[in-house]
Amino acid sequence: MGKLFASCVLLLCILNVGEMVKGEPQSCNFQAIYNFGDSNSDTGGISAVYNPIPPPNGQTHFGKPAGRVSDGRLVIDFMAENLGLPYLHPYLDSLAPNFQHGANFASGGSSIRTPTETIFESGHSPFPLASQLSQFDQFKARSIELYKQAKNPSENAYLPNPDEFSNALYTFDIGQNDLSHVIGKVPNDQALAIIPDMIQQYYAAIQKMYQQGARSFWIHNVGPLGCSPVQRLSAVSGGSQDLDQYGCVKSHNDIVSQFNQQLKNLIYQLRGQLKDASLVYVDMYNAKYKLVSDAKNQGFDADPFKICCGIHDQNNHVMCGKTQNINGKDVYAGACGNPSMYISWDGVHFSEKANQWIASQIVGGGLSDPPNVSLSQVCYGHTG
């Protein structure tokens, strides 16, 4: 009887452990991240191709410019830290590359749609989303070829293991440049008119990556562009009274919200089509808007629109780290004394402290759809 009781207790314990494992998914143990995007997550791509990003960018964490438009780390850097992985090396940077744990295809100024003007005319990167996907195709094929040709393990030290491509995390943070180049510059109905094409190209991109073997997707929506200090200044200077209770341009954010809703709908659609893929929609808009609306309580200056680096007013725009002649005098746009008190680094991009705060809001799954899917558990985010 005692043996039977002990056996039953053991069986119940085993069943309980099984339920715990089912209820609390373990870490996916991602060994690589492949990122696609714009300056929000560019760790040195556009800087390697064109003029290097100047100081004081990078001063807080790296002590020097590090290819990032910020005083330090970006959200993608904090995501890598969360997964215990090194920072992503940009695909476009050929010097001392290490792609063992992934690659970054993001490029400052990139858009979902293919630009019709050069980077010198409009600021649009020549590497839109479709180009980044083509770069990934070449990267994957070439790295697998080189991996197989290696005669000893040391030759593969900086290459991804071919078996890891299907088990890697694929992250997307793109779309803000498509919208920022039309919002406030054309009538709202014309700005809204580009969204269907953006969504269609996003759809094609996810399908293409799925065909390449990607199964775990972490997709950021677009943040509240109406809260961008430079975008807001332009609207206010033009006499706009269209501000919400926190000082953001309401009509601009409404257009962004339209895109975000259609992106969310697209992800729902893709979940129905790609049954063995996990697609997690991440509400970056919510995180960034919350920060702007509650700046003081989150440890920042009470004015969320103050800019740390650069000179931006109704008459002048001098970008961070640049020198410009104003009224016959050369003026250098340097950094503030304490970047950690500022949400905005340069009027468009976030400070390292703000990026860290934003990352803290998303990596745990608090702003994920499906709900509560953390960064380390994306592979378990199936809903079908």
C-alpha positions as CSV (number, residue, x, y, z in Angstrom):
1,M,0.0,0.0,0.0
2,G,2.9,2.4,0.9
3,K,4.6,1.7,-2.4
4,L,1.4,2.3,-4.3
5,F,0.9,5.6,-2.5
6,A,4.5,6.7,-3.2
7,S,4.1,5.8,-6.9
8,C,0.9,7.9,-7.1
9,V,2.6,10.9,-5.5
10,L,5.5,10.5,-7.9
11,L,3.1,10.4,-10.8
12,L,1.3,13.5,-9.6
13,C,4.6,15.3,-9.3
14,I,5.6,14.4,-12.8
15,L,2.2,15.6,-14.1
16,N,2.5,18.8,-12.2
17,V,5.9,19.5,-13.6
18,G,4.6,18.8,-17.1
19,E,1.8,21.3,-16.5
20,M,4.2,23.9,-15.2
21,V,6.4,23.5,-18.3
22,K,3.3,23.8,-20.6
23,G,2.1,26.8,-18.7
24,E,5.4,28.6,-18.6
25,P,7.3,28.3,-21.9
26,Q,11.0,28.0,-21.5
27,S,13.4,30.3,-23.3
28,C,13.8,29.8,-27.1
29,N,17.6,30.0,-26.6
30,F,18.0,32.1,-29.7
31,Q,21.6,32.0,-30.9
32,A,21.2,34.7,-33.6
33,I,19.2,37.9,-34.4
34,Y,18.6,39.1,-37.9
35,N,17.3,42.7,-37.8
36,F,15.7,44.8,-40.6
37,G,14.9,48.5,-40.1
38,D,15.9,52.1,-40.2
39,S,17.9,54.4,-37.9
40,N,15.9,53.2,-34.8
41,S,18.0,50.0,-35.0
42,D,20.9,50.8,-37.3
43,T,24.1,49.9,-35.5
44,G,26.4,51.3,-38.2
45,G,25.2,50.4,-41.6
46,I,24.5,53.8,-43.1
47,S,27.6,55.2,-41.3
48,A,29.8,52.6,-43.1
49,V,28.4,53.5,-46.5
50,Y,28.3,57.3,-46.3
51,N,29.8,59.8,-43.9
52,P,30.5,58.4,-40.4
53,I,28.1,59.5,-37.7
54,P,30.1,62.2,-35.8
55,P,30.6,62.8,-32.1
56,P,29.1,63.4,-29.7
57,N,27.0,60.5,-30.8
58,G,28.0,57.4,-28.8
59,Q,29.5,59.3,-26.0
60,T,27.5,57.8,-23.1
61,H,28.1,54.1,-23.6
62,F,30.8,53.7,-26.2
63,G,32.9,56.8,-25.5
64,K,33.0,57.5,-29.2
65,P,30.7,57.3,-32.3
66,A,29.6,53.8,-32.8
67,G,27.4,54.0,-35.9
68,R,24.3,54.7,-33.9
69,V,22.3,58.0,-33.9
70,S,22.1,58.3,-30.1
71,D,24.4,59.1,-27.2
72,G,24.7,55.3,-26.6
73,R,22.8,52.1,-27.1
74,L,19.6,51.6,-29.1
75,V,16.6,49.4,-28.3
76,I,18.1,46.6,-30.5
77,D,21.2,46.7,-28.3
78,F,19.2,46.2,-25.2
79,M,17.3,43.4,-26.8
80,A,20.5,41.6,-27.6
81,E,21.6,42.1,-24.0
82,N,18.3,40.6,-22.8
83,L,19.0,37.5,-24.9
84,G,22.6,37.2,-23.8
85,L,23.9,37.9,-27.3
86,P,26.5,40.4,-28.5
87,Y,25.5,43.6,-30.3
88,L,24.7,43.1,-33.9
89,H,27.3,43.9,-36.5
90,P,26.0,45.8,-39.5
91,Y,26.0,43.8,-42.7
92,L,27.2,46.9,-44.6
93,D,30.3,47.3,-42.5
94,S,33.1,45.1,-44.0
95,L,35.7,45.9,-41.3
96,A,36.2,43.3,-38.5
97,P,32.8,41.7,-38.9
98,N,31.5,39.0,-36.6
99,F,28.2,37.4,-37.8
100,Q,28.3,34.3,-35.6
101,H,25.2,35.5,-33.7
102,G,23.4,37.3,-36.5
103,A,23.6,40.4,-38.6
104,N,22.0,43.8,-38.8
105,F,20.5,44.9,-42.2
106,A,18.9,48.1,-40.8
107,S,20.0,51.3,-42.5
108,G,19.4,54.9,-41.3
109,G,16.8,56.6,-43.5
110,S,15.4,53.3,-44.8
111,S,11.7,52.9,-45.7
112,I,9.3,50.1,-46.5
113,R,8.6,51.5,-50.0
114,T,11.4,52.0,-52.5
115,P,12.4,55.7,-52.6
116,T,12.2,57.7,-55.8
117,E,14.8,60.2,-54.7
118,T,18.4,59.8,-53.6
119,I,19.6,60.1,-50.0
120,F,21.1,63.4,-50.8
121,E,17.8,64.8,-52.0
122,S,15.4,63.4,-49.4
123,G,17.4,61.6,-46.7
124,H,15.9,58.3,-47.8
125,S,18.4,55.4,-47.6
126,P,19.1,53.5,-50.9
127,F,18.5,50.4,-48.9
128,P,14.7,50.0,-48.4
129,L,13.2,46.9,-46.9
130,A,13.3,45.0,-50.2
131,S,17.0,45.7,-50.6
132,Q,17.7,44.6,-47.0
133,L,15.9,41.3,-47.8
134,S,18.0,40.8,-50.9
135,Q,21.1,41.4,-48.8
136,F,19.9,38.7,-46.4
137,D,19.5,36.3,-49.3
138,Q,23.1,36.8,-50.3
139,F,24.4,36.8,-46.8
140,K,22.7,33.5,-46.0
141,A,23.8,31.7,-49.3
142,R,27.3,33.0,-49.1
143,S,27.8,32.3,-45.4
144,I,26.5,28.7,-45.7
145,E,28.9,28.2,-48.7
146,L,31.9,29.5,-46.7
147,Y,30.9,27.5,-43.6
148,K,30.9,24.3,-45.6
149,Q,34.2,25.1,-47.3
150,A,36.0,25.7,-44.0
151,K,38.8,23.2,-43.3
152,N,39.0,23.8,-39.6
153,P,36.6,25.3,-36.9
154,S,38.6,28.5,-36.6
155,E,37.6,29.5,-40.1
156,N,33.9,29.5,-39.0
157,A,34.5,31.5,-35.9
158,Y,32.8,34.6,-37.4
159,L,30.1,32.9,-39.4
160,P,26.6,31.8,-38.4
161,N,25.9,28.0,-38.1
162,P,23.7,27.1,-41.1
163,D,21.5,25.1,-38.8
164,E,20.7,28.3,-36.8
165,F,18.9,30.2,-39.5
166,S,15.6,28.5,-38.9
167,N,15.9,28.9,-35.2
168,A,17.0,32.6,-35.2
169,L,15.0,35.6,-34.1
170,Y,13.9,37.9,-37.0
171,T,13.2,41.5,-35.9
172,F,11.6,44.3,-37.8
173,D,11.4,48.1,-37.0
174,I,10.6,50.1,-40.1
175,G,8.0,52.4,-41.5
176,Q,8.6,55.7,-39.7
177,N,10.4,57.2,-42.7
178,D,7.7,56.4,-45.2
179,L,5.2,58.2,-42.9
180,S,7.4,61.1,-41.7
181,H,8.2,62.1,-45.3
182,V,4.5,62.7,-46.1
183,I,2.9,63.6,-42.7
184,G,2.5,67.4,-42.5
185,K,3.9,67.8,-46.0
186,V,0.8,66.7,-48.0
187,P,-2.9,66.6,-47.1
188,N,-3.8,63.9,-44.7
189,D,-5.8,61.9,-47.2
190,Q,-2.7,61.7,-49.4
191,A,-0.6,60.6,-46.5
192,L,-3.1,57.9,-45.7
193,A,-3.1,56.8,-49.3
194,I,0.4,55.3,-49.1
195,I,-0.5,53.0,-46.2
196,P,-2.0,50.1,-48.3
197,D,1.2,49.9,-50.4
198,M,3.3,49.9,-47.3
199,I,1.3,47.0,-45.9
200,Q,1.4,45.1,-49.2
201,Q,5.2,45.4,-49.3
202,Y,5.4,44.3,-45.6
203,Y,3.3,41.3,-46.4
204,A,5.7,40.3,-49.3
205,A,8.7,40.8,-47.0
206,I,7.4,38.5,-44.2
207,Q,6.4,35.9,-46.8
208,K,9.8,36.0,-48.4
209,M,11.5,35.6,-45.0
210,Y,9.3,32.7,-44.2
211,Q,10.3,31.0,-47.5
212,Q,13.9,31.5,-46.4
213,G,13.2,29.5,-43.3
214,A,12.4,32.3,-40.8
215,R,9.8,31.2,-38.2
216,S,10.2,33.5,-35.2
217,F,9.2,37.2,-36.0
218,W,9.2,40.1,-33.6
219,I,7.6,43.1,-35.3
220,H,7.6,46.6,-34.0
221,N,4.9,49.1,-35.0
222,V,5.7,52.7,-35.6
223,G,6.0,55.2,-32.7
224,P,4.1,58.4,-32.2
225,L,5.7,60.7,-34.8
226,G,3.5,63.5,-33.7
227,C,5.6,63.5,-30.5
228,S,8.9,63.9,-32.3
229,P,10.3,67.3,-31.2
230,V,11.4,68.3,-34.7
231,Q,8.2,67.1,-36.3
232,R,6.2,68.9,-33.6
233,L,8.2,72.1,-34.0
234,S,7.5,72.2,-37.7
235,A,3.7,71.9,-37.0
236,V,3.7,74.4,-34.2
237,S,5.8,76.9,-36.3
238,G,3.2,76.6,-39.0
239,G,0.5,77.7,-36.7
240,S,-1.0,74.3,-35.9
241,Q,-3.2,74.1,-32.8
242,D,-3.7,70.4,-33.3
243,L,-2.0,69.3,-30.1
244,D,-3.2,66.7,-27.7
245,Q,-3.1,67.0,-23.9
246,Y,0.6,66.1,-23.8
247,G,1.6,68.4,-26.6
248,C,1.9,65.9,-29.4
249,V,0.5,66.6,-32.9
250,K,-2.8,64.7,-32.9
251,S,-3.4,64.4,-36.6
252,H,0.1,63.1,-37.2
253,N,-0.3,60.4,-34.6
254,D,-3.8,59.5,-36.0
255,I,-2.1,58.7,-39.3
256,V,0.5,56.6,-37.6
257,S,-2.3,54.8,-35.7
258,Q,-4.0,54.0,-39.0
259,F,-0.8,52.3,-40.2
260,N,-0.3,50.4,-37.0
261,Q,-3.8,49.1,-37.0
262,Q,-3.4,47.8,-40.6
263,L,0.0,46.3,-39.7
264,K,-1.7,44.5,-36.8
265,N,-4.4,43.2,-39.1
266,L,-1.8,42.0,-41.5
267,I,0.0,40.0,-38.8
268,Y,-3.4,38.4,-37.9
269,Q,-3.8,37.5,-41.5
270,L,-0.3,36.0,-41.7
271,R,-0.8,33.9,-38.6
272,G,-3.7,32.2,-40.4
273,Q,-1.5,31.5,-43.4
274,L,1.9,30.7,-41.8
275,K,0.7,28.1,-39.3
276,D,4.1,27.0,-38.0
277,A,5.5,30.6,-37.7
278,S,5.3,32.8,-34.6
279,L,4.6,36.4,-35.4
280,V,4.6,38.8,-32.4
281,Y,3.3,42.3,-32.8
282,V,5.0,44.8,-30.5
283,D,3.3,48.0,-29.5
284,M,6.2,50.5,-29.6
285,Y,3.7,53.3,-30.1
286,N,2.3,52.6,-26.7
287,A,5.7,52.4,-25.0
288,K,7.0,55.7,-26.5
289,Y,3.8,57.6,-26.0
290,K,3.7,56.5,-22.4
291,L,7.2,57.8,-21.9
292,V,6.4,61.2,-23.4
293,S,3.2,61.5,-21.4
294,D,4.8,60.6,-18.1
295,A,8.3,61.9,-18.6
296,K,8.9,63.4,-15.1
297,N,7.6,60.3,-13.2
298,Q,9.9,58.1,-15.3
299,G,13.0,60.1,-14.3
300,F,13.3,62.5,-17.2
301,D,13.0,66.2,-17.6
302,A,9.4,67.4,-17.2
303,D,9.5,68.7,-20.8
304,P,9.6,65.6,-23.1
305,F,10.3,67.7,-26.1
306,K,13.6,69.2,-25.0
307,I,16.5,68.2,-27.3
308,C,19.9,67.2,-25.9
309,C,22.1,67.5,-29.1
310,G,21.5,69.9,-32.0
311,I,19.9,73.3,-32.5
312,H,16.3,73.4,-33.6
313,D,14.1,76.4,-33.6
314,Q,11.7,78.2,-36.0
315,N,14.6,79.6,-38.0
316,N,17.5,77.2,-37.7
317,H,18.2,73.5,-37.8
318,V,21.7,72.4,-37.0
319,M,22.0,68.6,-36.7
320,C,23.8,67.0,-33.7
321,G,27.6,67.2,-34.1
322,K,27.5,69.6,-37.1
323,T,28.6,73.2,-37.5
324,Q,26.6,75.7,-39.4
325,N,26.9,79.4,-40.1
326,I,24.2,81.4,-38.4
327,N,24.1,85.1,-38.8
328,G,27.7,85.2,-39.9
329,K,28.9,83.0,-37.0
330,D,29.9,79.4,-37.1
331,V,27.8,77.5,-34.5
332,Y,28.6,74.0,-33.3
333,A,25.6,71.8,-32.3
334,G,27.0,70.0,-29.3
335,A,25.3,67.9,-26.6
336,C,23.7,68.8,-23.3
337,G,25.4,68.2,-20.0
338,N,23.2,65.3,-18.9
339,P,21.7,63.2,-21.7
340,S,20.1,60.8,-19.3
341,M,17.6,63.5,-18.3
342,Y,16.4,63.9,-22.0
343,I,14.0,61.6,-23.9
344,S,15.1,63.1,-27.2
345,W,18.8,62.9,-28.2
346,D,18.7,64.9,-31.4
347,G,15.1,65.9,-32.0
348,V,14.3,62.7,-33.9
349,H,16.1,59.9,-32.2
350,F,16.0,58.8,-28.5
351,S,18.7,59.1,-25.9
352,E,20.3,55.9,-24.5
353,K,18.3,56.3,-21.3
354,A,15.1,56.6,-23.2
355,N,16.0,53.6,-25.4
356,Q,16.7,51.6,-22.2
357,W,13.4,52.5,-20.7
358,I,11.5,51.6,-23.9
359,A,13.3,48.3,-24.2
360,S,12.3,47.5,-20.6
361,Q,8.6,48.0,-21.5
362,I,8.7,45.5,-24.4
363,V,11.2,42.7,-23.7
364,G,9.0,41.1,-21.0
365,G,6.0,40.8,-23.3
366,G,3.8,43.5,-21.7
367,L,3.2,45.1,-25.0
368,S,3.1,42.0,-27.2
369,D,0.3,40.5,-29.2
370,P,-0.2,37.6,-28.5
371,P,-0.3,38.8,-24.9
372,N,2.7,38.3,-22.6
373,V,5.0,36.8,-25.2
374,S,8.4,37.9,-24.1
375,L,11.4,38.5,-26.3
376,S,13.0,35.2,-25.2
377,Q,9.8,33.2,-25.8
378,V,8.9,34.4,-29.3
379,C,9.2,30.9,-30.8
380,Y,6.2,29.9,-28.5
381,G,4.0,32.7,-29.7
382,H,1.7,30.6,-31.9
383,T,-2.0,31.3,-31.8
384,G,-3.1,28.9,-34.5
